Structure formats: C-alpha cells, structure tokens
C-alpha cells in the first residue's frame, strides 16, 4: 500500500485566510471591533492583529470570537482548522536562514503553482550549491542581521527540496535573456548552473523554463519593471499572492486588484517568450559558449 503524502501548508497564507474570514464574519454580524472586544474579552489590539494577519493566532482567542459571533457547525470546524494551520511552524524557522528567505520558503510551502519572472539573476529555486556559495563569498553586500552564510545556503537548498517533493508545486519560470548574458559568477560555475537548469527542466515535469529574448515584443508593451513571483494555492479560499524581492526589502501583495495585474503581465510574458523547446536550445548554446571561456 502506498503511503499517503502529507498535505503541506503555508502558515503565512493561512494567516491571511484567517484574517479575511474573521473580518468577514464580524462585518456580517454587524459588530464593531471595539464591541467585539468588550463581549469576547479579546483585546481590541489583538482583534486588529488577527484581522490583518499580523500575529500567529491562538485557538483560545479565535474560539472566543467565534462564540460571540455565533459561528457553529462546519464553519466553526473550518475556522478552527485554519487557525491551527496558521499557528503551525515550518523548517524555515531555523536560525541563520534569515527572515526574508524564511518568508519566501513559507509562501512556497503550500503552493500548488508558482510562476516566476526573473529579470536579472538565476532564481533561488534553480541555483546550484556552487552558484550560491560563490555569490555569498564574493558579495560585498552585508547579510541581514538575522542571517548567516551557512544558513542562507541551507535555506536555499531546503526550499529546493520542498519544490521537488512528491506532489510538490508546478514551477513555471521565465528568465529574461539578461539573466543568461550578464555574468553573475565565473564562467565555469555559470556553465554548470545553466546545464543544471536544463537538466531540471528535462527531468522534472513540474518545472517549466522559458526565456524571454531582449528583443521580444510583449503584448500591450506591458514591460515589467521588476522581477516577481505569483503563488496559487489549492484551497480556492486562499488568496493569490505576489511577492517582489528587492535589495533590502520585499513586498507581498494579496489585494486581488493588484495581483490580477501581475497575472495579466505574466500571461503576456509567456506569449512573448520562446517556446520551451527553443528556450532549451538557447540555454544550451549559452552553456556551450561559456565552455570556451
């Protein structure tokens, strides 16, 4: 008998879901947050934090709110389950990985589909250990105060293991041609990195890699101004999440009006990018060119 694969969730996304559920239940009941605090005994500040996904929830607080709001039956069971998942912990909370990378690992954990457009650098989910170590050793930028080189490497490799787990997410990535042309590590390491991308795409049917040529004409000329990732989750009640990673800070978007724009841009990039087959050919040509350096 085959062993069932445990369902993986993103506590961060479940916190977002819980926040939306609690806010909607309170508004449907016609109760202000201040009045709910008085009748439930849960502090007004805590209700605000729960409704804005700013805190890991406690079952006691949430169940007291549900009782005052008159939530029962299947809905009560659903909210209690979401609360338990929102309060859970993941492997990414180990020391040294850094809060920023932990956030991305959290988002990736329970995703069903991850779509990424990378403008300048090989995505973390595709980087080889050699690529990561070389960049860490040569970078003049300081690591965040809560991160260390060994932890960053451990975190990046851990995220990759989660991606390739049984029943892991589908991963679709569009690499801007600049990623292949701009040297981000020494030639031999870069060659090995590109060959590794081709190998992953060949062997893992869940991984799809496309290249966006620099001379591509994007529909509507909707040229993205930055790299971004889009996360979709199996529970239709969970939000679509868009994450943008910058030099010092990250931005996570969940507003449907905003995430829909990124989905539209990504669709345009797919249509402008090379086919999977032609993308593979370009990757291999780049690797061959690097071998002569």
Buried (B, 14 or more C-beta within 10 A) or exposed (E): EEEEEEEBBBBBBBBBBBBBBBBEBBEEBEBEBEBBBEEBEBEBEBBEBBBEBEBBBBEEBBBBBBEBBEBEEEEBEEBBEBBBBBBEEBBBEEEBBBEBBBBBBBBBBBBBBBBBBBBEBBBBBBBBEBBBBBBBEEEEEEBEEBBBBEBBBBBBBBBBEBBBEEEBBBBBBBBBBEBBEEEBBEEEBBBBBBBBBBEBBEEBEBBBBBBBBEEBEBEEEBEBEEBBBBBBBEBEEBBBBBBBBEEEEEEBBBEEEEBEBBBEBBEBBBEBBBEEEEBBBBBEEBBEEBEEE
